Amino acid sequence: MNFEDIGKRIRKRRLELGLTQEALAEQIDVTDTYIGAIERSTSKCSIETLASLARVLDLNVDYLLFGITPNNCDITFSKIISTLPQNNKQLFINLCEGIAEKLK
């Protein structure tokens, strides 16, 4: 988990939504100074604050923490599969499905 990246994702989305740090802070009941510190990664936020940020910013917590979205997962797997020889593509898919089943 990279707190600098988390802060960048929060800032990027806040700006996309046209929110100031003050407006965002007000919506999740923290100070604007704290939002700034999170965005600069000089302060780490609690799970509760992270969940509130995700809700207000309309983002998935996986995206805030790790930058993972369904779209970039699809792109990543497409890139991997495109590099494989045709006869190994189905094997790769079967392996991924087996791993996913074990992780559930």
N, C-alpha and C positions, 0 to 999 in steps of 0.2 A: 504494500500500500504506500503510495507516494503522495504525501500531503501537499507538496507543491502542485502536483497535477490536479488533485482534488480542488484546491483553491482556484486554479486556472479554469477548471470546468464550471465551478460555481460562478465566478466572475463573468465568464463568457455567456452563460445562460442568463444571468441577471441583466447584462447589457442587451442581450437579444430581446428580453421582455421589456426593456426600457425602464427598469427599476433602479432607483438609487440605492446605495447601501442603507440609507436611513429607512427607505420604504420597505426594503426586504427585512431589515432588523425589526421594524415595527410589527410585521406580519408574523414573525416567529418569536417575538417577545425577548429580544436580546438588544444589545447596543450596536450602533453602527460601527463603533470602534472594534467591536468583536468580529463583525462581518469582515471588516478590512483586514484584521489579523488572520482570519481564516483564509481569505483570498490570497494573502501574502505568505501563507504557511508559517507565520510566526506564532500561531496558536492552533492547537488541535481541538476539534469540537467533539462533543459527546455523541453517542448514538442517537439520543433523542433529538439533538440539534440537527444532526445529519438527516434524520427522517423528516423533520420539519422543513428543512431546506429542500429536500427532494419533493415533498408535497407542494410547497409554494412554487417552486421552479418547474413543476410538472416534469420531473425527471425520475428515472429509475435509480434506486440506490446503487445497483451494480454499475451503472454508468458513472455516478459520482465517485465511487470507490476505485473502480478499475478501468473506466472508459469503455466498458462493454455494452454494446447495443445489439439487438437482433441483426441489424443491418451489417455492422462491422464483423460480426461472427460469420454471417453468410459470405461476406467478401473474403474473409480469411480462409474459410474452408474451400471456397471456390478456387482461390489461388493455389492452395495445397493440392487439391484434386487435379487441377490443370497441369501440374508438373509431373504427375504420375503417368506411367505407361498405361494404356487402355486396359490391359489385362489385370492391373492391380487396383483400379479405381473401386470396383465392387468390394474387394478385400478391405480396402481402407474404410469404406462406409460400414461394412460389417463390424470391423474392429471398433469404430467410433460408437456404433449402436451398442455393442457389448459393454464398452467402458461406461457409457451413459447409464445403462441399466444397472451396473454395479454401484454407481455413484448415487443412485436414487435412494 
